[in-house]
Amino acid sequence: MSNENIVIHRQLLTSQVVAVFERLGVTCEDAEAIARVLICADQWGVNSHGVLRVERYVRCLQSGGISAHAELVIEQQSGSWARASANGGLGIPASCKATALAIRLAKEKGIGVVNVRQSHHNGAEGVYADEIARQGMIGMVMSTGNPIMAVTGSCEATIGNNPFAYAVPAGKYGTLMMDVAMSAVADGKVQLAKATGKQLPPGCILDKNGRPSVEPEEYLSGGVLLPFGAHKGYGLSVMVECMAGILSGAALTHDINSWNETPGKCGNTGHLIIAMDIEKMMPVEAFTKSVETMIEQFKSAKRAEGVEEIYYPGELEQKRKAEAGDMVTIIPSTWESLCRAAEAVGLTMKKE
């Protein structure tokens, strides 16, 4: 395997990712949604949630843990709130449709709140929040996951690292966005560290014996993630569990199936997507003007020694995507993973 990164045109990568999922019976619309969300994460520089995930999705589809033909069904709706089921289908298409519904409800009611159950991993939460913000709204998105993180004071996997994202329109600065897992380091970033031969920062994981470690393999072979900020990440993860899990009717903590250990079983992950129409409260232009002023205050703050520039939340992701243009950079191990996924359905990945 070459050590050089692969730089591929976004359109070519998209068409090939779409083809892989179509081979498994996924509709063109849903396959395109998967490709768009994953490739957006890669162009943001969030490679842990990009096309690295394709092989795992393929494995779950082939094992029966994800239904290729499932449709998002609205089970309950009242005013500005809706609860839906992904019916064991792919998490990304379900989340895209739920996001569209939240936006529509927000335009009608001022706020749109959509819960989803019986779902699966849905990529980077920030992609959906950013989409809401680009409609002139405030977006908040969160999801549950199988237990891979210890609660504060424990040394065993007790709760998911339950990611949360928000985004707001920021006028000339695009969007102000944050997307974080509640663990000190995301599961995907541990996998990426292993693939690139890097150690983790101290305080991120425990090995299977409950001892601190910086070696990715120690987590991947039975260890656990630690919450960020001790009780802070723990407490926020519990909040996500309540809002995206319990409220949606999804599985609870240990009842959520691991797509690593049991790819043939539906994960029954829960999502919560919220869109708030700023215009119902104040003119969007007035809101974004204040956000611009706030960002400029951040950018002009006195810098600490050794710091060249202060960034606002989401700025680096926007810069990386702008710099990427029509190209996507993929590390060698991820390309190998994509090639395996394509081969599993009788296709061959092409770089050009």
Legacy VTK file of the C-alpha trace (Angstrom):
# vtk DataFile Version 3.0
C-alpha trace
ASCII
DATASET POLYDATA
POINTS 352 float
0.000 0.000 0.000
1.369 3.409 -0.999
1.926 5.979 1.733
0.737 8.806 -0.503
-2.709 10.320 -0.061
-5.201 9.868 -2.873
-6.672 13.070 -4.302
-9.822 12.326 -6.266
-12.468 14.495 -7.937
-15.552 14.834 -5.775
-17.899 13.914 -8.632
-15.962 10.723 -9.425
-15.868 9.699 -5.771
-19.571 10.460 -5.401
-20.567 8.354 -8.407
-18.539 5.389 -7.155
-19.882 5.552 -3.600
-23.412 5.797 -5.006
-22.767 2.758 -7.222
-21.615 0.685 -4.231
-24.832 1.322 -2.323
-27.053 0.889 -5.361
-25.551 -2.587 -5.811
-26.962 -3.400 -2.378
-30.462 -2.245 -3.281
-30.297 1.283 -1.884
-32.232 3.824 -3.960
-30.292 6.377 -5.988
-31.706 9.199 -3.841
-30.594 7.573 -0.596
-27.197 6.564 -2.000
-26.586 10.137 -3.145
-27.491 11.409 0.336
-24.946 9.028 1.892
-22.218 10.116 -0.518
-22.978 13.813 0.010
-22.867 13.655 3.814
-19.730 11.495 4.001
-17.809 13.465 1.380
-18.771 16.760 3.040
-17.148 15.468 6.242
-13.994 14.533 4.325
-13.812 17.966 2.716
-14.249 19.533 6.139
-11.214 17.553 7.247
-13.313 15.353 9.550
-12.002 12.166 7.960
-13.152 10.015 10.872
-16.736 10.534 9.652
-16.150 10.531 5.907
-15.948 7.719 3.353
-14.033 5.725 5.965
-17.539 4.658 7.056
-18.580 3.115 3.723
-17.106 -0.320 4.420
-18.913 -0.596 7.749
-22.225 0.414 6.209
-21.713 -2.183 3.468
-20.940 -4.872 6.053
-24.122 -4.062 7.990
-26.224 -4.066 4.812
-24.820 -7.415 3.729
-25.292 -8.890 7.211
-28.896 -7.726 7.464
-28.309 -5.249 10.279
-29.440 -2.424 8.001
-32.375 -2.661 5.603
-31.579 -1.199 2.178
-35.254 -0.677 1.387
-36.514 0.860 4.636
-38.335 4.180 4.463
-38.623 6.874 7.106
-42.180 6.741 8.470
-43.773 9.548 10.489
-45.422 7.734 13.382
-46.692 10.704 15.352
-46.986 14.429 14.707
-48.390 17.231 16.810
-47.880 20.898 16.040
-44.185 21.552 15.589
-43.047 18.126 16.794
-42.824 14.790 14.987
-41.601 11.325 15.846
-40.449 8.993 13.089
-39.010 5.532 12.578
-36.197 4.728 10.164
-37.444 1.121 10.286
-33.961 -0.313 10.573
-32.682 1.591 7.561
-29.615 3.688 6.886
-29.110 6.557 9.306
-27.944 9.154 6.803
-30.972 9.129 4.455
-33.286 9.019 7.478
-31.531 12.019 9.038
-31.592 13.958 5.753
-35.356 13.453 5.480
-35.876 14.280 9.150
-33.838 17.466 8.684
-36.016 18.498 5.745
-39.110 17.881 7.874
-37.701 19.900 10.788
-36.993 22.817 8.431
-40.515 22.654 6.985
-42.089 22.561 10.445
-39.936 25.492 11.553
-41.064 27.562 8.575
-44.678 26.814 9.463
-44.564 26.864 13.273
-41.369 28.724 14.177
-39.653 25.586 15.435
-39.414 22.043 14.122
-38.493 19.135 16.389
-38.088 15.667 14.881
-37.145 12.504 16.759
-36.065 9.356 14.895
-35.808 5.806 16.252
-34.854 2.428 14.734
-31.987 4.154 12.941
-28.272 3.664 12.430
-25.051 5.709 12.387
-25.744 8.967 10.521
-22.277 10.392 9.865
-21.304 13.847 11.091
-24.122 15.620 12.953
-22.703 18.972 11.889
-23.672 18.398 8.257
-27.369 18.457 9.180
-27.008 21.393 11.581
-25.107 23.331 8.911
-27.851 22.641 6.375
-30.430 24.068 8.782
-28.295 27.168 9.403
-28.033 27.807 5.669
-31.828 28.113 5.652
-31.553 31.086 8.024
-32.317 28.974 11.079
-30.617 27.697 14.208
-29.933 23.982 13.991
-29.259 21.463 16.744
-28.701 17.764 16.066
-27.814 14.910 18.391
-27.676 11.114 18.318
-27.249 8.167 20.646
-24.873 5.256 20.208
-23.937 1.931 21.745
-21.919 2.105 24.982
-18.265 2.859 24.237
-17.647 5.482 26.939
-17.234 5.179 30.692
-19.337 7.364 32.946
-17.319 9.443 35.397
-15.903 7.213 38.111
-16.307 4.013 36.088
-13.849 2.034 33.965
-16.326 0.167 31.761
-18.343 1.128 28.689
-21.643 2.386 30.080
-22.998 4.978 27.637
-22.492 6.134 24.061
-20.317 9.134 23.263
-23.557 10.635 21.937
-22.523 13.400 19.492
-24.111 16.856 19.447
-23.907 19.642 16.882
-25.233 23.164 16.540
-25.033 25.710 13.736
-26.262 29.261 13.207
-26.133 31.548 10.173
-23.192 33.937 10.446
-23.657 36.366 7.565
-20.405 37.030 5.716
-18.736 34.329 7.822
-20.972 31.567 6.490
-22.089 29.492 9.438
-20.929 29.198 13.018
-20.903 25.455 13.728
-19.700 22.978 16.329
-19.897 19.180 16.130
-18.506 17.161 19.034
-18.764 13.759 20.632
-19.066 13.700 24.399
-15.896 11.635 24.729
-12.448 13.200 24.917
-11.787 11.707 21.479
-14.283 10.268 18.982
-14.328 6.542 18.203
-13.631 7.246 14.535
-10.608 9.350 15.416
-9.178 6.473 17.432
-9.535 4.258 14.364
-7.914 6.964 12.253
-5.038 7.250 14.728
-4.443 3.509 14.489
-4.522 3.642 10.685
-1.963 6.450 10.601
0.256 5.048 13.351
-0.360 7.855 15.838
-0.820 7.861 19.598
-3.740 9.520 21.364
-3.436 12.433 23.785
-3.367 11.380 27.462
-6.726 11.240 29.215
-8.748 9.926 26.271
-9.004 6.172 26.822
-8.633 3.325 29.290
-7.453 -0.141 28.299
-9.501 -3.290 28.980
-8.058 -3.434 32.498
-9.151 0.124 33.304
-5.691 1.636 33.013
-4.982 4.921 31.164
-3.401 4.465 27.733
-2.439 6.471 24.652
-2.356 3.496 22.257
-5.377 3.276 19.893
-5.183 -0.526 19.861
-5.733 -0.617 23.625
-9.159 0.954 23.106
-10.011 -1.090 20.022
-9.244 -4.350 21.838
-11.714 -3.909 24.676
-10.936 -0.521 26.168
-13.250 2.436 26.724
-13.389 6.114 25.864
-13.371 8.717 28.615
-15.810 11.662 28.664
-14.402 15.098 27.919
-14.117 17.310 30.983
-15.002 14.382 33.262
-18.520 15.113 34.611
-19.216 17.607 31.802
-19.055 15.144 28.932
-20.802 12.541 31.079
-23.664 14.877 31.957
-24.140 16.092 28.393
-24.113 12.516 27.106
-26.914 11.656 29.528
-28.882 14.658 28.244
-28.494 13.416 24.654
-29.559 9.927 25.760
-32.761 11.378 27.201
-33.591 13.690 24.280
-32.472 11.632 21.279
-32.918 8.176 22.772
-35.677 7.929 25.352
-37.845 10.636 23.777
-37.610 9.009 20.341
-38.413 5.525 21.611
-35.006 4.212 20.523
-33.015 1.575 22.396
-31.413 2.632 25.670
-27.643 2.446 26.297
-26.752 -1.279 26.536
-29.724 -2.232 24.336
-28.214 -0.363 21.370
-26.456 -2.916 19.177
-22.837 -2.341 18.185
-22.323 -2.209 14.427
-18.802 -3.540 15.022
-19.680 -6.551 17.162
-23.165 -7.313 15.814
-23.364 -5.938 12.236
-26.307 -8.254 11.549
-28.571 -6.585 14.117
-30.354 -3.239 13.853
-28.650 -0.712 16.103
-31.914 1.107 16.958
-30.076 4.391 17.324
-32.028 7.552 18.128
-31.686 11.051 16.670
-33.084 14.463 17.557
-33.106 17.250 14.979
-34.240 20.755 15.896
-34.670 23.737 13.562
-35.569 27.191 14.905
-36.713 29.873 12.480
-34.912 33.062 13.496
-37.268 35.196 11.418
-40.133 34.341 13.770
-38.211 36.051 16.602
-36.220 38.795 14.879
-35.007 39.733 11.375
-32.361 37.254 10.202
-30.185 40.176 9.049
-30.153 41.642 12.569
-29.259 38.253 14.031
-26.412 37.572 11.611
-25.078 41.116 12.075
-24.740 40.443 15.797
-23.095 37.079 15.096
-20.625 38.832 12.773
-19.795 41.341 15.517
-19.287 38.549 18.031
-17.000 36.637 15.663
-14.937 39.768 15.020
-14.513 40.208 18.762
-13.229 36.638 18.989
-10.885 37.066 16.028
-9.415 40.294 17.404
-8.851 38.979 20.939
-5.295 39.112 22.265
-3.598 35.901 21.174
-1.744 33.603 23.531
1.947 33.025 22.933
2.561 30.878 19.866
-0.960 31.330 18.458
-1.063 32.785 14.948
-4.822 33.016 14.508
-7.997 32.587 16.548
-10.748 30.645 14.830
-14.483 30.752 15.440
-16.367 27.430 15.668
-16.684 25.894 12.215
-14.188 28.229 10.542
-11.557 25.580 9.913
-14.117 23.224 8.373
-15.323 25.963 6.015
-11.753 26.885 5.054
-10.798 23.288 4.344
-13.860 22.748 2.173
-13.190 25.945 0.217
-9.558 24.941 -0.289
-10.567 21.437 -1.383
-12.810 22.796 -4.128
-13.877 19.870 -6.306
-11.269 17.508 -4.889
-11.297 15.102 -1.942
-8.148 13.907 -0.155
-8.234 10.341 1.165
-5.546 8.672 3.256
-4.212 5.305 1.980
-5.892 3.137 4.642
-9.286 4.695 3.900
-8.784 4.145 0.166
-7.999 0.481 0.871
-11.199 0.288 2.922
-13.182 1.789 0.032
-11.637 -0.691 -2.379
-12.668 -3.593 -0.127
-16.221 -2.226 0.081
-16.413 -1.947 -3.712
-14.975 -5.434 -4.223
-17.558 -6.833 -1.803
-20.281 -5.836 -4.274
-18.365 -6.683 -7.453
-17.036 -3.224 -8.286
-13.575 -1.673 -8.571
-12.686 1.762 -7.241
-10.971 4.120 -9.689
-8.815 7.111 -8.816
-9.393 8.894 -12.115
LINES 1 353
352 0 1 2 3 4 5 6 7 8 9 10 11 12 13 14 15 16 17 18 19 20 21 22 23 24 25 26 27 28 29 30 31 32 33 34 35 36 37 38 39 40 41 42 43 44 45 46 47 48 49 50 51 52 53 54 55 56 57 58 59 60 61 62 63 64 65 66 67 68 69 70 71 72 73 74 75 76 77 78 79 80 81 82 83 84 85 86 87 88 89 90 91 92 93 94 95 96 97 98 99 100 101 102 103 104 105 106 107 108 109 110 111 112 113 114 115 116 117 118 119 120 121 122 123 124 125 126 127 128 129 130 131 132 133 134 135 136 137 138 139 140 141 142 143 144 145 146 147 148 149 150 151 152 153 154 155 156 157 158 159 160 161 162 163 164 165 166 167 168 169 170 171 172 173 174 175 176 177 178 179 180 181 182 183 184 185 186 187 188 189 190 191 192 193 194 195 196 197 198 199 200 201 202 203 204 205 206 207 208 209 210 211 212 213 214 215 216 217 218 219 220 221 222 223 224 225 226 227 228 229 230 231 232 233 234 235 236 237 238 239 240 241 242 243 244 245 246 247 248 249 250 251 252 253 254 255 256 257 258 259 260 261 262 263 264 265 266 267 268 269 270 271 272 273 274 275 276 277 278 279 280 281 282 283 284 285 286 287 288 289 290 291 292 293 294 295 296 297 298 299 300 301 302 303 304 305 306 307 308 309 310 311 312 313 314 315 316 317 318 319 320 321 322 323 324 325 326 327 328 329 330 331 332 333 334 335 336 337 338 339 340 341 342 343 344 345 346 347 348 349 350 351
